Amino acid sequence: MTGVALVVGAGDATGGAIARRFAREGLTAVVVRRTAAALEPLVARIAADGGRAVAMATDARDEDAMIALVDRIEAEVGPIAVAVFNVGANVPSPILAETARKYRKIWELAALGGFLTGREAARVMVPRGAGTILFTGATASLRGGAGFAAFAGAKHALRALAQSMARELGPKGIHVAHVVVDGAIDTAFIRDNFPDRYAARSHAGILDPDHIADAYWFLHTQPRDAWTHELDLRPWAETF
């Protein structure tokens, strides 16, 4: 399969696994974070596995930067076949300690950044009548929790955006899907902060980023007569 897989928020776990998964299938992974240096290990790993990756530093909250990013990819790398918005912004805080500045920043990262990514991807996909736009959600996409008012508000907004875009763009050939990742993911944060749970991860139900990435590939390859809009992924041990 040819084309570009744009991954905004290509971190060390889920975003990186998604980029590697699409690169293994022959797409060029354009991986995006705010700093290019943080992407060097991921680009090197994809190359070592025989894939192709291009790192680009962009702030997903900056409208002009996102417009320029998509224009550059289309001109220099290739047509965007799939765009993945995977920015996290999971920063807990008690409501009385929350500040307007931090609340706004979390919303900008998780909601505004998703809107700009989705809109710019749609701008180049709609004329072609094909493409996939995938948004990474969380438990907070479905329900608010104590200490997570800002994050839940932003993730609720992202989910609403995905629903609206799916209804508008589906008839135009664009598959828009929202993935609810409900549970702890195998990351450095989990390893460092929950060592006991991590040591027993085969029994504790920690999500494997590679398995999450498989689900994103599945969504991208679905036939148009059987598209999934929302997919929830959780370990067997997670309550819901």
Beta strands, then each sheet from edge to edge (+ up, - down):
strand 1: 4-8
strand 2: 28-33
strand 3: 52-57
strand 4: 80-85
strand 5: 131-138
strand 6: 174-181
strand 7: 230-233
sheet 1: 3+ 2+ 1+ 4+ 5+ 6+ 7+
end
